[in-house]
Amino acid sequence: MPIEMVVQGRRVRAGELDWLQAWIDEDPQWSRKRIARELCQRWAWVDGCGRLKDFAARSFLLKLEALATID
């Protein structure tokens, strides 16, 4: 895996991806929507009006999942 990559307009490092996978594994019952909302809160991923960018985060998670299946 590259040291750093851009997914959904967000630059992420390999360490962040490792953390994200471990974090998701901690609560396997969470839906993608719940994970996305929690991720937005942890990363302060909000739009100009301060609303969580949960749709973008869900798309981000889907793209990461797709990349993982390519390897």
PQR file with spaces between the fields and no chain letter, atoms N, CA, C, O and H, PARSE charges and radii, in Angstrom:
ATOM       1  N    MET     1       0.837   -1.173    0.000 -0.4000 1.5000
ATOM       2  CA   MET     1       0.000    0.000    0.000 -0.0000 2.0000
ATOM       3  C    MET     1       0.886    1.241    0.000  0.5500 1.7000
ATOM       4  O    MET     1       1.907    1.281    0.687 -0.5500 1.4000
ATOM       5  N    PRO     2       0.494    2.251   -0.770 -0.5600 1.5000
ATOM       6  CA   PRO     2       1.283    3.483   -0.771  0.2800 2.0000
ATOM       7  C    PRO     2       1.288    4.118    0.617  0.5500 1.7000
ATOM       8  O    PRO     2       0.388    3.891    1.425 -0.5500 1.4000
ATOM       9  N    ILE     3       2.318    4.915    0.875 -0.4000 1.5000
ATOM      10  CA   ILE     3       2.430    5.596    2.165 -0.0000 2.0000
ATOM      11  C    ILE     3       1.295    6.595    2.349  0.5500 1.7000
ATOM      12  O    ILE     3       0.827    6.816    3.466 -0.5500 1.4000
ATOM      13  H    ILE     3       3.049    5.100    0.218  0.4000 1.0000
ATOM      14  N    GLU     4       0.858    7.192    1.253 -0.4000 1.5000
ATOM      15  CA   GLU     4      -0.185    8.209    1.298 -0.0000 2.0000
ATOM      16  C    GLU     4      -0.980    8.147    0.007  0.5500 1.7000
ATOM      17  O    GLU     4      -0.418    7.897   -1.059 -0.5500 1.4000
ATOM      18  H    GLU     4       1.239    7.012    0.346  0.4000 1.0000
ATOM      19  N    MET     5      -2.301    8.376    0.097 -0.4000 1.5000
ATOM      20  CA   MET     5      -3.123    8.424   -1.107 -0.0000 2.0000
ATOM      21  C    MET     5      -4.295    9.365   -0.872  0.5500 1.7000
ATOM      22  O    MET     5      -4.588    9.746    0.261 -0.5500 1.4000
ATOM      23  H    MET     5      -2.757    8.580    0.964  0.4000 1.0000
ATOM      24  N    VAL     6      -4.954    9.729   -1.956 -0.4000 1.5000
ATOM      25  CA   VAL     6      -6.115   10.613   -1.866 -0.0000 2.0000
ATOM      26  C    VAL     6      -7.346    9.801   -2.254  0.5500 1.7000
ATOM      27  O    VAL     6      -7.408    9.206   -3.330 -0.5500 1.4000
ATOM      28  H    VAL     6      -4.716    9.419   -2.876  0.4000 1.0000
ATOM      29  N    VAL     7      -8.313    9.796   -1.355 -0.4000 1.5000
ATOM      30  CA   VAL     7      -9.575    9.097   -1.583 -0.0000 2.0000
ATOM      31  C    VAL     7     -10.695   10.064   -1.230  0.5500 1.7000
ATOM      32  O    VAL     7     -10.703   10.640   -0.142 -0.5500 1.4000
ATOM      33  H    VAL     7      -8.262   10.280   -0.481  0.4000 1.0000
ATOM      34  N    GLN     8     -11.644   10.245   -2.151 -0.4000 1.5000
ATOM      35  CA   GLN     8     -12.781   11.145   -1.928 -0.0000 2.0000
ATOM      36  C    GLN     8     -12.303   12.551   -1.553  0.5500 1.7000
ATOM      37  O    GLN     8     -12.915   13.230   -0.728 -0.5500 1.4000
ATOM      38  H    GLN     8     -11.638    9.778   -3.035  0.4000 1.0000
ATOM      39  N    GLY     9     -11.206   12.969   -2.170 -0.4000 1.5000
ATOM      40  CA   GLY     9     -10.675   14.302   -1.922 -0.0000 2.0000
ATOM      41  C    GLY     9      -9.962   14.469   -0.598  0.5500 1.7000
ATOM      42  O    GLY     9      -9.588   15.582   -0.225 -0.5500 1.4000
ATOM      43  H    GLY     9     -10.709   12.418   -2.840  0.4000 1.0000
ATOM      44  N    ARG    10      -9.772   13.375    0.114 -0.4000 1.5000
ATOM      45  CA   ARG    10      -9.114   13.446    1.422 -0.0000 2.0000
ATOM      46  C    ARG    10      -7.799   12.687    1.370  0.5500 1.7000
ATOM      47  O    ARG    10      -7.756   11.537    0.933 -0.5500 1.4000
ATOM      48  H    ARG    10     -10.076   12.472   -0.189  0.4000 1.0000
ATOM      49  N    ARG    11      -6.739   13.324    1.810 -0.4000 1.5000
ATOM      50  CA   ARG    11      -5.422   12.694    1.850 -0.0000 2.0000
ATOM      51  C    ARG    11      -5.339   11.831    3.098  0.5500 1.7000
ATOM      52  O    ARG    11      -5.549   12.312    4.211 -0.5500 1.4000
ATOM      53  H    ARG    11      -6.774   14.258    2.165  0.4000 1.0000
ATOM      54  N    VAL    12      -5.030   10.546    2.904 -0.4000 1.5000
ATOM      55  CA   VAL    12      -4.928    9.613    4.029 -0.0000 2.0000
ATOM      56  C    VAL    12      -3.606    8.864    3.959  0.5500 1.7000
ATOM      57  O    VAL    12      -3.121    8.519    2.881 -0.5500 1.4000
ATOM      58  H    VAL    12      -4.859   10.155    2.000  0.4000 1.0000
ATOM      59  N    ARG    13      -3.048    8.625    5.111 -0.4000 1.5000
ATOM      60  CA   ARG    13      -1.789    7.886    5.221 -0.0000 2.0000
ATOM      61  C    ARG    13      -2.087    6.443    5.606  0.5500 1.7000
ATOM      62  O    ARG    13      -3.163    6.132    6.116 -0.5500 1.4000
ATOM      63  H    ARG    13      -3.442    8.905    5.987  0.4000 1.0000
ATOM      64  N    ALA    14      -1.131    5.577    5.357 -0.4000 1.5000
ATOM      65  CA   ALA    14      -1.297    4.155    5.656 -0.0000 2.0000
ATOM      66  C    ALA    14      -1.648    3.949    7.130  0.5500 1.7000
ATOM      67  O    ALA    14      -2.491    3.109    7.446 -0.5500 1.4000
ATOM      68  H    ALA    14      -0.257    5.829    4.942  0.4000 1.0000
ATOM      69  N    GLY    15      -1.029    4.687    8.021 -0.4000 1.5000
ATOM      70  CA   GLY    15      -1.318    4.565    9.448 -0.0000 2.0000
ATOM      71  C    GLY    15      -2.762    4.905    9.784  0.5500 1.7000
ATOM      72  O    GLY    15      -3.368    4.269   10.646 -0.5500 1.4000
ATOM      73  H    GLY    15      -0.345    5.369    7.764  0.4000 1.0000
ATOM      74  N    GLU    16      -3.317    5.910    9.101 -0.4000 1.5000
ATOM      75  CA   GLU    16      -4.712    6.273    9.318 -0.0000 2.0000
ATOM      76  C    GLU    16      -5.633    5.164    8.842  0.5500 1.7000
ATOM      77  O    GLU    16      -6.654    4.882    9.469 -0.5500 1.4000
ATOM      78  H    GLU    16      -2.824    6.426    8.401  0.4000 1.0000
ATOM      79  N    LEU    17      -5.272    4.536    7.732 -0.4000 1.5000
ATOM      80  CA   LEU    17      -6.079    3.439    7.221 -0.0000 2.0000
ATOM      81  C    LEU    17      -6.028    2.238    8.157  0.5500 1.7000
ATOM      82  O    LEU    17      -7.035    1.559    8.359 -0.5500 1.4000
ATOM      83  H    LEU    17      -4.442    4.765    7.222  0.4000 1.0000
ATOM      84  N    ASP    18      -4.869    1.979    8.720 -0.4000 1.5000
ATOM      85  CA   ASP    18      -4.739    0.886    9.698 -0.0000 2.0000
ATOM      86  C    ASP    18      -5.599    1.179   10.922  0.5500 1.7000
ATOM      87  O    ASP    18      -6.302    0.297   11.416 -0.5500 1.4000
ATOM      88  H    ASP    18      -4.050    2.530    8.556  0.4000 1.0000
ATOM      89  N    TRP    19      -5.545    2.426   11.415 -0.4000 1.5000
ATOM      90  CA   TRP    19      -6.361    2.824   12.552 -0.0000 2.0000
ATOM      91  C    TRP    19      -7.835    2.669   12.218  0.5500 1.7000
ATOM      92  O    TRP    19      -8.603    2.133   13.017 -0.5500 1.4000
ATOM      93  H    TRP    19      -4.974    3.143   11.014  0.4000 1.0000
ATOM      94  N    LEU    20      -8.236    3.138   11.031 -0.4000 1.5000
ATOM      95  CA   LEU    20      -9.637    3.082   10.624 -0.0000 2.0000
ATOM      96  C    LEU    20     -10.135    1.649   10.592  0.5500 1.7000
ATOM      97  O    LEU    20     -11.232    1.368   11.076 -0.5500 1.4000
ATOM      98  H    LEU    20      -7.613    3.572   10.381  0.4000 1.0000
ATOM      99  N    GLN    21      -9.359    0.744   10.038 -0.4000 1.5000
ATOM     100  CA   GLN    21      -9.775   -0.653    9.977 -0.0000 2.0000
ATOM     101  C    GLN    21      -9.903   -1.243   11.376  0.5500 1.7000
ATOM     102  O    GLN    21     -10.866   -1.955   11.658 -0.5500 1.4000
ATOM     103  H    GLN    21      -8.468    0.972    9.645  0.4000 1.0000
ATOM     104  N    ALA    22      -8.958   -0.961   12.245 -0.4000 1.5000
ATOM     105  CA   ALA    22      -9.023   -1.464   13.623 -0.0000 2.0000
ATOM     106  C    ALA    22     -10.236   -0.882   14.350  0.5500 1.7000
ATOM     107  O    ALA    22     -10.909   -1.588   15.101 -0.5500 1.4000
ATOM     108  H    ALA    22      -8.175   -0.382   12.015  0.4000 1.0000
ATOM     109  N    TRP    23     -10.510    0.386   14.128 -0.4000 1.5000
ATOM     110  CA   TRP    23     -11.639    1.064   14.761 -0.0000 2.0000
ATOM     111  C    TRP    23     -12.958    0.454   14.300  0.5500 1.7000
ATOM     112  O    TRP    23     -13.852    0.215   15.113 -0.5500 1.4000
ATOM     113  H    TRP    23      -9.963    0.959   13.518  0.4000 1.0000
ATOM     114  N    ILE    24     -13.081    0.201   12.997 -0.4000 1.5000
ATOM     115  CA   ILE    24     -14.297   -0.423   12.464 -0.0000 2.0000
ATOM     116  C    ILE    24     -14.456   -1.835   13.030  0.5500 1.7000
ATOM     117  O    ILE    24     -15.565   -2.253   13.362 -0.5500 1.4000
ATOM     118  H    ILE    24     -12.355    0.395   12.337  0.4000 1.0000
ATOM     119  N    ASP    25     -13.363   -2.556   13.138 -0.4000 1.5000
ATOM     120  CA   ASP    25     -13.400   -3.926   13.659 -0.0000 2.0000
ATOM     121  C    ASP    25     -13.853   -3.990   15.118  0.5500 1.7000
ATOM     122  O    ASP    25     -14.364   -5.017   15.564 -0.5500 1.4000
ATOM     123  H    ASP    25     -12.462   -2.217   12.868  0.4000 1.0000
ATOM     124  N    GLU    26     -13.667   -2.899   15.859 -0.4000 1.5000
ATOM     125  CA   GLU    26     -14.079   -2.864   17.266 -0.0000 2.0000
ATOM     126  C    GLU    26     -15.594   -2.972   17.432  0.5500 1.7000
ATOM     127  O    GLU    26     -16.069   -3.517   18.428 -0.5500 1.4000
ATOM     128  H    GLU    26     -13.252   -2.064   15.497  0.4000 1.0000
ATOM     129  N    ASP    27     -16.352   -2.460   16.470 -0.4000 1.5000
ATOM     130  CA   ASP    27     -17.821   -2.454   16.540 -0.0000 2.0000
ATOM     131  C    ASP    27     -18.405   -3.004   15.239  0.5500 1.7000
ATOM     132  O    ASP    27     -18.934   -2.241   14.430 -0.5500 1.4000
ATOM     133  H    ASP    27     -15.967   -2.017   15.661  0.4000 1.0000
ATOM     134  N    PRO    28     -18.316   -4.309   15.032 -0.5600 1.5000
ATOM     135  CA   PRO    28     -18.759   -4.886   13.756  0.2800 2.0000
ATOM     136  C    PRO    28     -20.259   -4.752   13.501  0.5500 1.7000
ATOM     137  O    PRO    28     -20.704   -4.931   12.367 -0.5500 1.4000
ATOM     138  N    GLN    29     -21.046   -4.441   14.530 -0.4000 1.5000
ATOM     139  CA   GLN    29     -22.484   -4.309   14.342 -0.0000 2.0000
ATOM     140  C    GLN    29     -22.878   -2.934   13.785  0.5500 1.7000
ATOM     141  O    GLN    29     -24.016   -2.749   13.356 -0.5500 1.4000
ATOM     142  H    GLN    29     -20.684   -4.295   15.451  0.4000 1.0000
ATOM     143  N    TRP    30     -21.955   -1.977   13.788 -0.4000 1.5000
ATOM     144  CA   TRP    30     -22.271   -0.641   13.280 -0.0000 2.0000
ATOM     145  C    TRP    30     -22.533   -0.684   11.780  0.5500 1.7000
ATOM     146  O    TRP    30     -21.862   -1.400   11.037 -0.5500 1.4000
ATOM     147  H    TRP    30     -21.030   -2.127   14.137  0.4000 1.0000
ATOM     148  N    SER    31     -23.517    0.095   11.351 -0.4000 1.5000
ATOM     149  CA   SER    31     -23.806    0.240    9.922 -0.0000 2.0000
ATOM     150  C    SER    31     -22.786    1.195    9.292  0.5500 1.7000
ATOM     151  O    SER    31     -22.078    1.917    9.995 -0.5500 1.4000
ATOM     152  H    SER    31     -24.062    0.677   11.955  0.4000 1.0000
ATOM     153  N    ARG    32     -22.725    1.187    7.971 -0.4000 1.5000
ATOM     154  CA   ARG    32     -21.826    2.121    7.279 -0.0000 2.0000
ATOM     155  C    ARG    32     -22.230    3.561    7.597  0.5500 1.7000
ATOM     156  O    ARG    32     -21.373    4.437    7.717 -0.5500 1.4000
ATOM     157  H    ARG    32     -23.300    0.601    7.400  0.4000 1.0000
ATOM     158  N    LYS    33     -23.544    3.806    7.735 -0.4000 1.5000
ATOM     159  CA   LYS    33     -24.021    5.155    8.059 -0.0000 2.0000
ATOM     160  C    LYS    33     -23.502    5.594    9.428  0.5500 1.7000
ATOM     161  O    LYS    33     -23.044    6.725    9.588 -0.5500 1.4000
ATOM     162  H    LYS    33     -24.240    3.095    7.638  0.4000 1.0000
ATOM     163  N    ARG    34     -23.575    4.704   10.407 -0.4000 1.5000
ATOM     164  CA   ARG    34     -23.087    5.040   11.753 -0.0000 2.0000
ATOM     165  C    ARG    34     -21.579    5.273   11.736  0.5500 1.7000
ATOM     166  O    ARG    34     -21.081    6.218   12.347 -0.5500 1.4000
ATOM     167  H    ARG    34     -23.948    3.785   10.277  0.4000 1.0000
ATOM     168  N    ILE    35     -20.867    4.414   11.039 -0.4000 1.5000
ATOM     169  CA   ILE    35     -19.409    4.570   10.940 -0.0000 2.0000
ATOM     170  C    ILE    35     -19.078    5.913   10.304  0.5500 1.7000
ATOM     171  O    ILE    35     -18.186    6.623   10.769 -0.5500 1.4000
ATOM     172  H    ILE    35     -21.271    3.646   10.542  0.4000 1.0000
ATOM     173  N    ALA    36     -19.801    6.262    9.230 -0.4000 1.5000
ATOM     174  CA   ALA    36     -19.548    7.523    8.532 -0.0000 2.0000
ATOM     175  C    ALA    36     -19.778    8.719    9.443  0.5500 1.7000
ATOM     176  O    ALA    36     -18.973    9.650    9.456 -0.5500 1.4000
ATOM     177  H    ALA    36     -20.525    5.685    8.852  0.4000 1.0000
ATOM     178  N    ARG    37     -20.865    8.707   10.202 -0.4000 1.5000
ATOM     179  CA   ARG    37     -21.152    9.825   11.109 -0.0000 2.0000
ATOM     180  C    ARG    37     -20.082    9.944   12.195  0.5500 1.7000
ATOM     181  O    ARG    37     -19.613   11.041   12.495 -0.5500 1.4000
ATOM     182  H    ARG    37     -21.520    7.951   10.191  0.4000 1.0000
ATOM     183  N    GLU    38     -19.706    8.822   12.772 -0.4000 1.5000
ATOM     184  CA   GLU    38     -18.668    8.833   13.804 -0.0000 2.0000
ATOM     185  C    GLU    38     -17.331    9.314   13.232  0.5500 1.7000
ATOM     186  O    GLU    38     -16.605   10.069   13.879 -0.5500 1.4000
ATOM     187  H    GLU    38     -20.088    7.930   12.528  0.4000 1.0000
ATOM     188  N    LEU    39     -17.016    8.867   12.013 -0.4000 1.5000
ATOM     189  CA   LEU    39     -15.781    9.271   11.352 -0.0000 2.0000
ATOM     190  C    LEU    39     -15.770   10.781   11.114  0.5500 1.7000
ATOM     191  O    LEU    39     -14.758   11.443   11.343 -0.5500 1.4000
ATOM     192  H    LEU    39     -17.606    8.253   11.488  0.4000 1.0000
ATOM     193  N    CYS    40     -16.893   11.317   10.658 -0.4000 1.5000
ATOM     194  CA   CYS    40     -16.993   12.771   10.448 -0.0000 2.0000
ATOM     195  C    CYS    40     -16.730   13.527   11.749  0.5500 1.7000
ATOM     196  O    CYS    40     -16.036   14.543   11.749 -0.5500 1.4000
ATOM     197  H    CYS    40     -17.715   10.779   10.473  0.4000 1.0000
ATOM     198  N    GLN    41     -17.277   13.037   12.840 -0.4000 1.5000
ATOM     199  CA   GLN    41     -17.074   13.706   14.125 -0.0000 2.0000
ATOM     200  C    GLN    41     -15.618   13.621   14.553  0.5500 1.7000
ATOM     201  O    GLN    41     -15.057   14.612   15.023 -0.5500 1.4000
ATOM     202  H    GLN    41     -17.841   12.212   12.840  0.4000 1.0000
ATOM     203  N    ARG    42     -14.997   12.457   14.401 -0.4000 1.5000
ATOM     204  CA   ARG    42     -13.596   12.292   14.812 -0.0000 2.0000
ATOM     205  C    ARG    42     -12.639   13.112   13.964  0.5500 1.7000
ATOM     206  O    ARG    42     -11.663   13.662   14.474 -0.5500 1.4000
ATOM     207  H    ARG    42     -15.452   11.653   14.019  0.4000 1.0000
ATOM     208  N    TRP    43     -12.920   13.194   12.655 -0.4000 1.5000
ATOM     209  CA   TRP    43     -12.034   13.913   11.741 -0.0000 2.0000
ATOM     210  C    TRP    43     -12.482   15.350   11.499  0.5500 1.7000
ATOM     211  O    TRP    43     -11.879   16.055   10.690 -0.5500 1.4000
ATOM     212  H    TRP    43     -13.712   12.746   12.241  0.4000 1.0000
ATOM     213  N    ALA    44     -13.534   15.794   12.190 -0.4000 1.5000
ATOM     214  CA   ALA    44     -14.091   17.146   11.990 -0.0000 2.0000
ATOM     215  C    ALA    44     -14.359   17.383   10.507  0.5500 1.7000
ATOM     216  O    ALA    44     -14.002   18.424    9.956 -0.5500 1.4000
ATOM     217  H    ALA    44     -14.024   15.221   12.847  0.4000 1.0000
ATOM     218  N    TRP    45     -14.989   16.410    9.878 -0.4000 1.5000
ATOM     219  CA   TRP    45     -15.283   16.466    8.450 -0.0000 2.0000
ATOM     220  C    TRP    45     -16.666   17.079    8.282  0.5500 1.7000
ATOM     221  O    TRP    45     -17.678   16.378    8.312 -0.5500 1.4000
ATOM     222  H    TRP    45     -15.279   15.564   10.325  0.4000 1.0000
ATOM     223  N    VAL    46     -16.696   18.411    8.102 -0.4000 1.5000
ATOM     224  CA   VAL    46     -17.951   19.155    8.012 -0.0000 2.0000
ATOM     225  C    VAL    46     -17.921   20.075    6.797  0.5500 1.7000
ATOM     226  O    VAL    46     -16.862   20.386    6.252 -0.5500 1.4000
ATOM     227  H    VAL    46     -15.874   18.980    8.077  0.4000 1.0000
ATOM     228  N    ASP    47     -19.118   20.501    6.390 -0.4000 1.5000
ATOM     229  CA   ASP    47     -19.197   21.442    5.279 -0.0000 2.0000
ATOM     230  C    ASP    47     -19.079   22.871    5.801  0.5500 1.7000
ATOM     231  O    ASP    47     -18.827   23.084    6.987 -0.5500 1.4000
ATOM     232  H    ASP    47     -19.978   20.248    6.833  0.4000 1.0000
ATOM     233  N    GLY    48     -19.258   23.832    4.929 -0.4000 1.5000
ATOM     234  CA   GLY    48     -19.111   25.235    5.297 -0.0000 2.0000
ATOM     235  C    GLY    48     -20.099   25.709    6.350  0.5500 1.7000
ATOM     236  O    GLY    48     -19.855   26.703    7.034 -0.5500 1.4000
ATOM     237  H    GLY    48     -19.463   23.659    3.965  0.4000 1.0000
ATOM     238  N    CYS    49     -21.214   24.999    6.481 -0.4000 1.5000
ATOM     239  CA   CYS    49     -22.231   25.363    7.480 -0.0000 2.0000
ATOM     240  C    CYS    49     -22.094   24.562    8.763  0.5500 1.7000
ATOM     241  O    CYS    49     -22.915   24.691    9.672 -0.5500 1.4000
ATOM     242  H    CYS    49     -21.412   24.192    5.925  0.4000 1.0000
ATOM     243  N    GLY    50     -21.059   23.734    8.839 -0.4000 1.5000
ATOM     244  CA   GLY    50     -20.832   22.953   10.048 -0.0000 2.0000
ATOM     245  C    GLY    50     -21.562   21.621   10.102  0.5500 1.7000
ATOM     246  O    GLY    50     -21.515   20.934   11.122 -0.5500 1.4000
ATOM     247  H    GLY    50     -20.393   23.629    8.101  0.4000 1.0000
ATOM     248  N    ARG    51     -22.241   21.242    9.013 -0.4000 1.5000
ATOM     249  CA   ARG    51     -22.946   19.954    8.985 -0.0000 2.0000
ATOM     250  C    ARG    51     -21.967   18.836    8.647  0.5500 1.7000
ATOM     251  O    ARG    51     -21.046   19.013    7.849 -0.5500 1.4000
ATOM     252  H    ARG    51     -22.279   21.800    8.184  0.4000 1.0000
ATOM     253  N    LEU    52     -22.190   17.673    9.277 -0.4000 1.5000
ATOM     254  CA   LEU    52     -21.346   16.519    8.999 -0.0000 2.0000
ATOM     255  C    LEU    52     -21.452   16.123    7.532  0.5500 1.7000
ATOM     256  O    LEU    52     -22.542   16.107    6.960 -0.5500 1.4000
ATOM     257  H    LEU    52     -22.939   17.530    9.924  0.4000 1.0000
ATOM     258  N    LYS    53     -20.334   15.810    6.942 -0.4000 1.5000
ATOM     259  CA   LYS    53     -20.303   15.375    5.548 -0.0000 2.0000
ATOM     260  C    LYS    53     -20.413   13.846    5.495  0.5500 1.7000
ATOM     261  O    LYS    53     -19.547   13.159    4.955 -0.5500 1.4000
ATOM     262  H    LYS    53     -19.449   15.823    7.407  0.4000 1.0000
ATOM     263  N    ASP    54     -21.516   13.336    6.080 -0.4000 1.5000
ATOM     264  CA   ASP    54     -21.650   11.893    6.218 -0.0000 2.0000
ATOM     265  C    ASP    54     -21.847   11.186    4.877  0.5500 1.7000
ATOM     266  O    ASP    54     -21.418   10.043    4.721 -0.5500 1.4000
ATOM     267  H    ASP    54     -22.219   13.894    6.520  0.4000 1.0000
ATOM     268  N    PHE    55     -22.484   11.840    3.912 -0.4000 1.5000
ATOM     269  CA   PHE    55     -22.626   11.213    2.606 -0.0000 2.0000
ATOM     270  C    PHE    55     -21.252   11.052    1.946  0.5500 1.7000
ATOM     271  O    PHE    55     -20.956   10.007    1.368 -0.5500 1.4000
ATOM     272  H    PHE    55     -22.832   12.768    4.039  0.4000 1.0000
ATOM     273  N    ALA    56     -20.428   12.079    2.034 -0.4000 1.5000
ATOM     274  CA   ALA    56     -19.069   11.999    1.490 -0.0000 2.0000
ATOM     275  C    ALA    56     -18.265   10.937    2.230  0.5500 1.7000
ATOM     276  O    ALA    56     -17.467   10.227    1.618 -0.5500 1.4000
ATOM     277  H    ALA    56     -20.668   12.928    2.503  0.4000 1.0000
ATOM     278  N    ALA    57     -18.467   10.822    3.536 -0.4000 1.5000
ATOM     279  CA   ALA    57     -17.753    9.815    4.327 -0.0000 2.0000
ATOM     280  C    ALA    57     -18.187    8.411    3.935  0.5500 1.7000
ATOM     281  O    ALA    57     -17.358    7.504    3.873 -0.5500 1.4000
ATOM     282  H    ALA    57     -19.115   11.399    4.033  0.4000 1.0000
ATOM     283  N    ARG    58     -19.490    8.218    3.667 -0.4000 1.5000
ATOM     284  CA   ARG    58     -19.960    6.892    3.215 -0.0000 2.0000
ATOM     285  C    ARG    58     -19.348    6.548    1.871  0.5500 1.7000
ATOM     286  O    ARG    58     -18.945    5.408    1.641 -0.5500 1.4000
ATOM     287  H    ARG    58     -20.164    8.955    3.717  0.4000 1.0000
ATOM     288  N    SER    59     -19.279    7.523    0.986 -0.4000 1.5000
ATOM     289  CA   SER    59     -18.650    7.305   -0.308 -0.0000 2.0000
ATOM     290  C    SER    59     -17.170    6.974   -0.139  0.5500 1.7000
ATOM     291  O    SER    59     -16.644    6.101   -0.828 -0.5500 1.4000
ATOM     292  H    SER    59     -19.606    8.449    1.172  0.4000 1.0000
ATOM     293  N    PHE    60     -16.508    7.665    0.769 -0.4000 1.5000
ATOM     294  CA   PHE    60     -15.104    7.417    1.096 -0.0000 2.0000
ATOM     295  C    PHE    60     -14.913    5.966    1.536  0.5500 1.7000
ATOM     296  O    PHE    60     -14.000    5.286    1.067 -0.5500 1.4000
ATOM     297  H    PHE    60     -16.936    8.374    1.329  0.4000 1.0000
ATOM     298  N    LEU    61     -15.774    5.497    2.438 -0.4000 1.5000
ATOM     299  CA   LEU    61     -15.685    4.121    2.928 -0.0000 2.0000
ATOM     300  C    LEU    61     -15.908    3.103    1.803  0.5500 1.7000
ATOM     301  O    LEU    61     -15.221    2.082    1.744 -0.5500 1.4000
ATOM     302  H    LEU    61     -16.515    6.049    2.819  0.4000 1.0000
ATOM     303  N    LEU    62     -16.860    3.379    0.919 -0.4000 1.5000
ATOM     304  CA   LEU    62     -17.111    2.484   -0.218 -0.0000 2.0000
ATOM     305  C    LEU    62     -15.911    2.420   -1.146  0.5500 1.7000
ATOM     306  O    LEU    62     -15.559    1.348   -1.640 -0.5500 1.4000
ATOM     307  H    LEU    62     -17.417    4.208    0.968  0.4000 1.0000
ATOM     308  N    LYS    63     -15.281    3.565   -1.385 -0.4000 1.5000
ATOM     309  CA   LYS    63     -14.103    3.596   -2.252 -0.0000 2.0000
ATOM     310  C    LYS    63     -12.934    2.849   -1.615  0.5500 1.7000
ATOM     311  O    LYS    63     -12.195    2.150   -2.308 -0.5500 1.4000
ATOM     312  H    LYS    63     -15.566    4.436   -0.985  0.4000 1.0000
ATOM     313  N    LEU    64     -12.762    2.992   -0.303 -0.4000 1.5000
ATOM     314  CA   LEU    64     -11.717    2.240    0.382 -0.0000 2.0000
ATOM     315  C    LEU    64     -11.980    0.740    0.279  0.5500 1.7000
ATOM     316  O    LEU    64     -11.058   -0.047    0.060 -0.5500 1.4000
ATOM     317  H    LEU    64     -13.362    3.560    0.260  0.4000 1.0000
ATOM     318  N    GLU    65     -13.227    0.356    0.436 -0.4000 1.5000
ATOM     319  CA   GLU    65     -13.581   -1.060    0.331 -0.0000 2.0000
ATOM     320  C    GLU    65     -13.283   -1.585   -1.067  0.5500 1.7000
ATOM     321  O    GLU    65     -12.774   -2.695   -1.219 -0.5500 1.4000
ATOM     322  H    GLU    65     -13.976    0.995    0.614  0.4000 1.0000
ATOM     323  N    ALA    66     -13.596   -0.796   -2.083 -0.4000 1.5000
ATOM     324  CA   ALA    66     -13.320   -1.200   -3.459 -0.0000 2.0000
ATOM     325  C    ALA    66     -11.817   -1.332   -3.700  0.5500 1.7000
ATOM     326  O    ALA    66     -11.372   -2.272   -4.359 -0.5500 1.4000
ATOM     327  H    ALA    66     -14.010    0.106   -1.960  0.4000 1.0000
ATOM     328  N    LEU    67     -11.041   -0.395   -3.169 -0.4000 1.5000
ATOM     329  CA   LEU    67      -9.583   -0.466   -3.323 -0.0000 2.0000
ATOM     330  C    LEU    67      -9.018   -1.699   -2.633  0.5500 1.7000
ATOM     331  O    LEU    67      -8.076   -2.316   -3.131 -0.5500 1.4000
ATOM     332  H    LEU    67     -11.403    0.368   -2.635  0.4000 1.0000
ATOM     333  N    ALA    68      -9.587   -2.059   -1.495 -0.4000 1.5000
ATOM     334  CA   ALA    68      -9.103   -3.219   -0.745 -0.0000 2.0000
ATOM     335  C    ALA    68      -9.347   -4.519   -1.510  0.5500 1.7000
ATOM     336  O    ALA    68      -8.564   -5.462   -1.390 -0.5500 1.4000
ATOM     337  H    ALA    68     -10.352   -1.558   -1.091  0.4000 1.0000
ATOM     338  N    THR    69     -10.418   -4.576   -2.289 -0.4000 1.5000
ATOM     339  CA   THR    69     -10.712   -5.799   -3.035 -0.0000 2.0000
ATOM     340  C    THR    69      -9.852   -5.922   -4.284  0.5500 1.7000
ATOM     341  O    THR    69      -9.739   -7.006   -4.857 -0.5500 1.4000
ATOM     342  H    THR    69     -11.053   -3.810   -2.386  0.4000 1.0000
ATOM     343  N    ILE    70      -9.245   -4.820   -4.711 -0.4000 1.5000
ATOM     344  CA   ILE    70      -8.363   -4.850   -5.889 -0.0000 2.0000
ATOM     345  C    ILE    70      -7.035   -5.518   -5.534  0.5500 1.7000
ATOM     346  O    ILE    70      -6.472   -6.253   -6.345 -0.5500 1.4000
ATOM     347  H    ILE    70      -9.337   -3.939   -4.246  0.4000 1.0000
ATOM     348  N    ASP    71      -6.539   -5.265   -4.333 -0.4000 1.5000
ATOM     349  CA   ASP    71      -5.234   -5.809   -3.909 -0.0000 2.0000
ATOM     350  C    ASP    71      -5.255   -7.278   -3.738  0.5500 1.7000
ATOM     351  O    ASP    71      -4.236   -7.873   -3.387 -0.5500 1.4000
ATOM     352  H    ASP    71      -6.996   -4.668   -3.675  0.4000 1.0000
